[in-house]
């Protein structure tokens, strides 16, 4: 399979490197409008062709699939043109700027009998796969809450707010681990710049079952934090992505409660037990994602990070934006 990659910014070099390592595909071309970025491609990958015009990739009869790693506002037009010209498409997160754009691309892909997928790389990490296994096995019991913190200093974006930039990672993980469909969202945020783009935001995703998920995202934190707490009625799980080895901790910690009707109060009994550190696969997630993309096309199989995964993230982000602009109003999904 011959691949063309559009966009050689922050993530582009990683995409070229990993797709180049696959035995059953070849990176033919890389496109970027900056000559200095293309010079790096030519130096690092001398057999890969370079071009400033993405149409050289999209219109090429040699190319089977296109990987789009450009700003989100360009995704729809590039992906639509690629599909119209018979190319399978892989989009970086977030997949599109609106739900309508995503659904239009899916309809076009189905009509053309082509494959479209989104790169939610975190779903392929050993840590997320291990968390999925722990939850599926019932180790932590019935899931009660999901609490994510993804904060750091910068990089301020000019086209999307902090939720669109940082939250897709953890929303995709939430949707992968928790099979229930969310009911509604509430979100608040604030902009400390003149462009009215929120640099701090808080998102709550509500479920009719009573399960609740919360996201804290910021570009203005003096420290970098990447943590996720998942609480079950048996045990609790902590995921710290900044830990080099011990990324997951399972706490045999919890509480039991009963109602004292005579005194009209709730009595809570706390339990603190051992901490378990499961072994996590250290293989590069992006290589697994690239392999999944190519294999899904060749073998007509469903990938881990499929179109529905991308669409569900966009639905939550789009609703969160409406909620922020309406002072935190609950938006039904």
N, C-alpha and C positions, 0 to 999 in steps of 0.2 A: 504494500500500500504506500502510495506517495503522498506526503504531507506538505502543506504550505502553512507557515505560521505568520500571522499578521500582528505586528506589535513586538518590539524588542526592547521593552522598558525594564521595569523591576523584575517581572515574572518571566519575560520572554527567554532569557538565557537558560533558566531552569527547564522550560518546556523543550527548547531545542536539544539540550543535553540529554534529557530523559527519552524523548522520542527517538533520538539518534542511537540510543542504546538498545532499542528493540530490534530483534532479529528479523521480524516480518514486516518492517516498514522503513521508509527512508524519508528524511527531511530534504525536500527538493529546493524549496525557496523560503526566504525570510523577507518580509516587507516591513519597512519603517521609514517615515518621512525624514528622519535625521541621518545625514551622511555619516556622522561620527559613530552612531550605533551600528550601522551597516558595516563600517570598517572593523568593528570588534567581531562581528559575525564572520567576516572573511578571514580574520586572523585566527579565531578559535576553531572555525569549521570551514576550511578552505574548499571543501567539495560542495558546500551549500551555496546555491545562487542567491543573490540579493537584488532587491529592487525597492525603489521609493514608492512605486505605484501598486496598491493592493490589487488592482484589476489584473495585473500580470499574473497573479496567483489565481484569482477567482475565475478568470476567463480561460486559463490554461487547460487544455485537454489532457495534459499529463497528470494533473493533480486530482487525487481521489477525495481528499478531505482537507478541510480548512480549520485551523485553530485560531481563534480570535482573542487576542490579549491586548485590547485597546480600551480607552475610557468607555464607561458604560453607555454614554449617550450615542456612541458610534456603533454599538453592537447590532442593533436592529437592522440598519441599512446594509451593513456588511454581511450579516448572516442571511438576510433575505436575498441579496444578490448572489451569494454563494449557492444557496439552495436552488434558486432559479436556473443556475448554470450547472446543476447536477452534482454538487459537492456535499458530502457529509460535513457536519459542523460540530465543533466543540467550542463552547463559549466559556470565558472566565466568569467568575462570580462578580456581582450579581448578573444573572443571565441577560436581563433587559431592564429598561427603565420603567416599564409598566406591564401590568398583567395582559392588557390588550395586545401589546407587541409580542409577548411570549406566546400567547394563544395563536396569533396570526402565523408565527414561525412554525408552530407545531402543525397547524393545518396545511401549510405549504409543504412541510417535510413529508407528511402522510400522503399528500397528493402526488408528490414526486417519488414516493417510496424511498426516502432518504432518512438518515439517522441524525438526530440532534441530541446533544448532551451538554450538561453543565459541569464545570470542574469545581466540585466541592472537595478539595484535596483532603480535608480533615477526616472525611468519612473513611479514607483508606489508611489512616494511621493505625499503628498497633494499639495505641491507647484507646481510640474510639471502638475499634473492633473488640478489644478486651472488655470495655464497658458494656457493649452490646451483649456479649456472652454472659457477663455477670448478671445483667438485668433479665435476660431471657431465661437463665437457669433459676431465677427466683431468689438469688442469694440475698438481695437487700429487701425483698418483699414487694408489696404494693407501693408504687412510686407516688409520693405525695407532693414533692416540689422539685423545681429545677432552678438554680440560681447561678447566673453567669456574670463574671466581671472581666471585661476586656478593655483595659485602659493603658494609656501611655502618653508621652509628650510628642505631638505631631503625628504624622504628616497631615496638615490641613489640606483638604481637597477643595477644588473650586467648582465641581459639578454635582457632588452628592454630599449629604450630611453624614455625621459620624455613624448613624445606624446603618445606612446603606454601605458604608465603608467597612465597618468592623463586625456588625451583627450577623451578616450572612454565614460566617463560619459557625457560630454557635446555634443559630436558628436551624441550620442544616443538620447539625448534630442532634438537636432537640427532636426534629421530625424523624430522624433515623432511629433514635432510641425509643421514642414514645409514639406508639402507633395510633393513639387517639387523635382525632382531628380537633384542632382548636376552634373555639366558638367566637371569641372576640379579642380585641386588643385595646389597651390604653397606653398612651405614650406622652411624655413631656420632654421638652428640650429647650436649650438656650443657645443663642449665638453671641459670642463676644467679639465678632468681627463685623465689618460693614456690609457683608454680602448676604446676611440673613440665612446663612447655612449653619445649622446647629452643630456645635463642637462638643457638647455634652448632652446626653440623652438617656432616658430611662424608659424601658419598654416592658410592659406586662402582658403576657399571653394567657387568656383565660379558657378553661375547659369546663364543660357542663358536668363532668364527673367530680369537680372540686379540685382537681389537680391544677397547679399554677406554676407558670414559668416567668422568671424575671431576668432582664438583661440591663447591665450597667456599662455604657460605652462612653469613652472620653478621649479626646486628643490633647487634653490639658493637664494630665496627671504628671507629677514629678517622678513617679516610679512606673515601671512597666509591670502589669499584673495580667496573668492569663489563667484564671481559675474557674472551676465549675463545680458546684455542689449539687449532688442528687440525693435527695432524702427518701428512704423507704421506711415502711413500718417495722422492718426487722433490723436493717443496718443502713449506714450512710456512706456515700462514696464521694471522695474528693479527687478531682483531676486538676493537676497543675502542669500546664504545658511547658513552663520554664524550667522544670526539674529535668536535669540531664538523663537520669535513669529511673528514679522512683516517681514516675508521673502519676500513678494511681495509688490511692490509699483507701482501703475499705475499713471503716470503723464499726466495730460491734458496739455501737452506741445508740441509744434511743430512749424512749420513755413510754410509760403506760399511764393511763388515767382512768379515773372512775368518778362518778358524781355522788357527792354526799348530799342527798336530798334533804336531810334534816337541817344541815347547816347551809344549804343552798350554795354550794361551791364545788369546784372541780379539784380533785386530789390527784397530783401528778407524782409518779414514781420514776426516777431517772435510773438509767443503766449505762455503765461505762465498762467496756470490755477490751479485748485485744484489738490491735491494728494489723491488718493483713496487707502486704505489698505484693500484688500479683506481678508476674513477669510479663513484660510487654515486648512484642516484636519490634525490632529496630530498623526494619527495611524502609527505604525511602518511599513515602506515600505517593509522591508525584509519579514515580515510576510505575507503581501499581495502577494509578489512575490512567496513565497513558496506555498501559497494556490493556486495561479494561475497555477503553474507548475503541482501540483497534480490534480487539477480540469480539466485542459486541457487534461491530460492523461485519466482520468476516463470518461470524458464527450465528448472527441474528439472535443474540442473547440479551437479556436485560442487564444493564450495568448497575452498580451500586448507586452511583450518582446520576440517576436518570433524569429525564425531562420533568417528571412530576416533582422530583426533589427540588429542582430549580424553580418551578412554578409556585410551589407552596411557600418558598422563601420570599418570592416577589409579592405574593398576596399579603403576607404579614408586613413586609416593609412598606408597601403601598398604603395599607390601612394605618400603619404607625404614623406615616406622614400626614394623613388626614386628621388623625387624633392630635398630633402636635399642633397643627394649625387651628384646631378647635379646642385649645386649652385642656387637652387630656381627655376629651370626650370618648366614651366607649364606642368603638367601631365594630359592628358585626361583620364577621368574615363570610 
